[in-house]
Amino acid sequence: MSPPDPMRSANAIPLLGLGTYPLRGAEAERAVAMALELGYRHIDTAQMYGNEAAVGRAVKASGLARRDFFIVTKVDPGNVSASRFRSSVEGSVNDLGDPPDLLLVHWPPPDAELDAVIDRLVEAHRAGYCRAIGVSNFSVALLRRAAQRSPVPLMANQVEFHPLIDQSKLLAEVRRLGMTLIAYRPLGRSAVLNDPVIGKIATKHGRPASEIALRWIVQQGVAAIPMTAKRGHAESNLRALSFALSEDDMRAISALGAQNRRLVSPSTTAKRWDE
Ligand SMILES: NC(=O)c1ccc[n+]([C@@H]2O[C@H](COP(=O)([O-])OP(=O)(O)OC[C@H]3O[C@@H](n4cnc5c(N)ncnc54)[C@H](OP(=O)(O)O)[C@@H]3O)[C@@H](O)[C@H]2O)c1
């Protein structure tokens, strides 16, 4: 057996990707082109972001072979009904120019509809509209239900994940199910970048706080998808793959999760992760 690839998760998702929300049009196209040129091989988009066509254009213009990059897109909550699911995914495939590597349900549907939505995701996979399927913003309980329902293994759960939120129970469940966790909002905005513990570790390593936060994520085998259209930031974020944090540094950063500072939909659409 070959040793694990330090650049990819256990099921071969490139650990450092480019987030693309809220980039649109020419700006999104330029950012994706820049990222691919720098060596990014994982691009995160969604029907909701309105930039799948821009992502598709940039990927095509890159000249990279299809097997050399990993595209993730997500079905909008407004498109999960029986009448819209498949046509929305057809639209994504057309805009991207090719079936995505990974198709996610963007947010959990109401409980009563969960099984039917997972069935539609599986049908899309069977029909060849994507190479793999997964979910986003699913709590432990919802993830178990989805995994039980799907005859096709789910590849990933994309959720808010950064040093100031404790997602250890969810990560344990994702691993138990043989899936990869993909971290959105990985830089946690200023809350993470100005944290004094991360700042101290950053000074010790002679690196910006952003690289420390991203390294803490990828060192756990979790993929991270920071968004930026700035070349300097994109280059720096990629450097998270090329150094290591000590066990003590990892523990000190993990302890910050007790602050429980969820930044995306703290009380509305997102369920309690651990339930
Ligand atoms: N599944 C979901 O429900 C969901 C929800 C939210 C997000 N997402 C996905 O996850 C991606 C990332 O999440 P996010 O955009 O919310 O948060 P993020 O990537 O943690 O933060 C983005 C912000 O960080 C800044 N930044 C990037 N690199 C930096 C660096 N090296 N130093 C300092 N600042 C830096 C960017 O500003 P500059 O432009 O100045 O670089 C931008 O303002 C999104 O783009 C989207 O693709 C998914």
Ligand as a Chemical Component Dictionary entry (heavy atoms), coordinates in Angstrom:
data_LIG
# 
_chem_comp.id                   LIG 
_chem_comp.type                 NON-POLYMER 
_chem_comp.pdbx_formal_charge   0 
_chem_comp.three_letter_code    LIG 
# 
loop_
_chem_comp_atom.comp_id 
_chem_comp_atom.atom_id 
_chem_comp_atom.alt_atom_id 
_chem_comp_atom.type_symbol 
_chem_comp_atom.charge 
_chem_comp_atom.model_Cartn_x 
_chem_comp_atom.model_Cartn_y 
_chem_comp_atom.model_Cartn_z 
_chem_comp_atom.pdbx_ordinal 
LIG N1  N1  N 0  -21.264 25.154 2.596  1  
LIG C1  C1  C 0  -21.583 26.333 3.102  2  
LIG O1  O1  O 0  -22.690 26.538 3.634  3  
LIG C2  C2  C 0  -20.591 27.455 3.058  4  
LIG C3  C3  C 0  -20.750 28.584 3.880  5  
LIG C4  C4  C 0  -19.792 29.590 3.833  6  
LIG C5  C5  C 0  -18.700 29.458 2.973  7  
LIG N2  N2  N 1  -18.575 28.371 2.150  8  
LIG C6  C6  C 0  -17.417 28.213 1.229  9  
LIG O2  O2  O 0  -16.248 28.354 1.984  10 
LIG C7  C7  C 0  -15.415 29.363 1.420  11 
LIG C8  C8  C 0  -14.592 30.019 2.495  12 
LIG O3  O3  O 0  -15.387 30.558 3.520  13 
LIG P1  P1  P 0  -15.502 32.118 3.759  14 
LIG O4  O4  O 0  -15.186 32.844 2.484  15 
LIG O5  O5  O -1 -16.791 32.346 4.422  16 
LIG O6  O6  O 0  -14.396 32.392 4.865  17 
LIG P2  P2  P 0  -12.790 32.416 4.843  18 
LIG O7  O7  O 0  -12.248 31.796 3.632  19 
LIG O8  O8  O 0  -12.384 31.871 6.171  20 
LIG O9  O9  O 0  -12.500 33.959 4.873  21 
LIG C9  C9  C 0  -12.445 34.718 3.721  22 
LIG C10 C10 C 0  -11.839 36.064 4.107  23 
LIG O10 O10 O 0  -10.503 35.860 4.541  24 
LIG C11 C11 C 0  -9.633  36.765 3.860  25 
LIG N3  N3  N 0  -8.358  36.086 3.625  26 
LIG C12 C12 C 0  -8.107  35.039 2.790  27 
LIG N4  N4  N 0  -6.801  34.689 2.856  28 
LIG C13 C13 C 0  -6.239  35.520 3.750  29 
LIG C14 C14 C 0  -4.924  35.639 4.274  30 
LIG N5  N5  N 0  -3.958  34.837 3.880  31 
LIG N6  N6  N 0  -4.703  36.619 5.186  32 
LIG C15 C15 C 0  -5.693  37.444 5.612  33 
LIG N7  N7  N 0  -6.961  37.378 5.174  34 
LIG C16 C16 C 0  -7.222  36.415 4.250  35 
LIG C17 C17 C 0  -10.333 37.139 2.597  36 
LIG O11 O11 O 0  -10.025 38.454 2.269  37 
LIG P3  P3  P 0  -9.115  38.872 1.011  38 
LIG O12 O12 O 0  -10.041 38.892 -0.127 39 
LIG O13 O13 O 0  -8.634  40.208 1.450  40 
LIG O14 O14 O 0  -8.002  37.883 0.851  41 
LIG C18 C18 C 0  -11.815 37.042 2.980  42 
LIG O15 O15 O 0  -12.281 38.267 3.489  43 
LIG C19 C19 C 0  -16.422 30.282 0.694  44 
LIG O16 O16 O 0  -15.787 31.104 -0.241 45 
LIG C20 C20 C 0  -17.352 29.255 0.104  46 
LIG O17 O17 O 0  -16.763 28.696 -1.073 47 
LIG C21 C21 C 0  -19.486 27.356 2.216  48 
# 
loop_
_chem_comp_bond.comp_id 
_chem_comp_bond.atom_id_1 
_chem_comp_bond.atom_id_2 
_chem_comp_bond.value_order 
_chem_comp_bond.pdbx_ordinal 
LIG N1  C1  SING 1  
LIG C1  O1  DOUB 2  
LIG C1  C2  SING 3  
LIG C2  C3  SING 4  
LIG C2  C21 DOUB 5  
LIG C3  C4  DOUB 6  
LIG C4  C5  SING 7  
LIG C5  N2  DOUB 8  
LIG N2  C6  SING 9  
LIG N2  C21 SING 10 
LIG C6  O2  SING 11 
LIG C6  C20 SING 12 
LIG O2  C7  SING 13 
LIG C7  C8  SING 14 
LIG C7  C19 SING 15 
LIG C8  O3  SING 16 
LIG O3  P1  SING 17 
LIG P1  O4  DOUB 18 
LIG P1  O5  SING 19 
LIG P1  O6  SING 20 
LIG O6  P2  SING 21 
LIG P2  O7  DOUB 22 
LIG P2  O8  SING 23 
LIG P2  O9  SING 24 
LIG O9  C9  SING 25 
LIG C9  C10 SING 26 
LIG C10 O10 SING 27 
LIG C10 C18 SING 28 
LIG O10 C11 SING 29 
LIG C11 N3  SING 30 
LIG C11 C17 SING 31 
LIG N3  C12 SING 32 
LIG N3  C16 SING 33 
LIG C12 N4  DOUB 34 
LIG N4  C13 SING 35 
LIG C13 C14 SING 36 
LIG C13 C16 DOUB 37 
LIG C14 N5  SING 38 
LIG C14 N6  DOUB 39 
LIG N6  C15 SING 40 
LIG C15 N7  DOUB 41 
LIG N7  C16 SING 42 
LIG C17 O11 SING 43 
LIG C17 C18 SING 44 
LIG O11 P3  SING 45 
LIG P3  O12 DOUB 46 
LIG P3  O13 SING 47 
LIG P3  O14 SING 48 
LIG C18 O15 SING 49 
LIG C19 O16 SING 50 
LIG C19 C20 SING 51 
LIG C20 O17 SING 52 
# 
